[in-house]
């Protein structure tokens, strides 16, 4: 089993191109989450973040949603590589679960990163440049934490589980980042993200998710560091549960070196849609809470 230290070494030393499963949801997924959030933030939140980010367009969140994935591969940003995930050292598919003290090491994790950068924004004591970085990190990490394999240690979050997709060799993490989301959205472009976000917003407002949306943000609070951590840990635990119920339901042997573009993808698509919708809605309410607490 390759877990936290193996993943940290890989992410610190390899480029994004060399590690295809490194970026949760891919750019399109992150943009979709950001566009969903743009539909639900308050006018005060929109005004603050457009001003901070220097972008008054409708793309002000989406345009920076994947910034953290590029930053992690720079000399200045390599420290942030472990912030994109939390390594749940559980035992899927028989048992899943996240324990912060066990799974978030001294180098950090996505739960602690959300808490840290949220606190920086709430305090408003940092320079504008550092507030911009904090905003970009929060926008990205709230997306990352919704990808089940970013909340799992087994085989480096699935990066070391070889699979096939439409006849091409890849890995399990990568198809959850990109191929499965793109099979729903219809592509990887910005226009695909906008279209998919519109579809999911309709589901939240008047469709399948209308009765669920309030529960997605139940207990959400940025009032203290403890509250921030608790909210993020709840999201990570939800995501991690899908590793047992969907991602690796039958164990590694049922997916390794298998073609997964058929029934596996059909089963995974509703989970991917739900997680993207959840994290977009949560991001909006999280940013609202930050602005309200300033």
Phi, psi and omega in degrees: 000125179259125187234224194301308184293325178296319181291318181299317179298316181298315184289330181286330188256336186258154176279167179298324181293327182281342180235082190298338182265017189281338190251108184302133180066349187070170182300319183298318179296316178296320178295322178298314177302316181295318179295322175300312180302321181301335180281345188239350179291153177288166178296325179293321179293315178302314181297316182297310185286329173296319178293314181297317184273353178066038183215111181264008179280171177290348182266013191300329175273315183297326184292341179246006188296333181251008181305319184296333178289331175279319183301324184297338182262008174265162177300317181292330187255003186296337177299336187273357183307315181289349183287350185274356184206169167228130186271089176292114180269065182256205185218066180290149004269002184285329178207137177234153178168151180244129175238116189300315183295329180277321195257347179249101185282184183295337179280352177103176181197175185294326179296310180294325180294317177300316179297314184297309184288332173295316179299322178297317179293317181296318184291328179058032180258346183280165175295163179301320180299319180285330173294323176297317178298316180300318180297314180296323179294313180299313181303320182283313187290331174296332172285312182306318187292347177273351179272117186308321183280358169272001178235040184208138180268333189305126179050048179054051180061032180086355179297332182260017173256103182287135177220174172241148177218118185053037176086355181259141177285134179204205177222165187298319180299316183298320183287332174286330175291313194234300189297317180291313174303318181291335176291339176270314185283335180094002179174183183245005186277169176298323179294326175296319178298315179298316182294316179295318178301318179300317179297316182288326175298319177298319178296323179289319184285320189214007185242219188301331186263357186304317183283348183261334193304318181299323181291334180297331183247013177298128179080359180298128181204140174245018187296333178210166177301322179297317178297317180298316179296317182299317179297312181295321180295323177299316180296317180298320181295319176299314181296314181301325181301330180289343176297320179281320187277337186224304189300311182233041186305321181261007183092168183302322185297337181278349180239332186295128181062022178256156174278120188246014182277356182262245186298324178303313180295318179302319179289325183282332186306314180298327178291315179299314179300315181297316182293322176295315180298314180304308186289331174294315179293317178296320179301317179301311183290329177292314178294322175301316182294322178299310182297320180295332183270353182294000000 
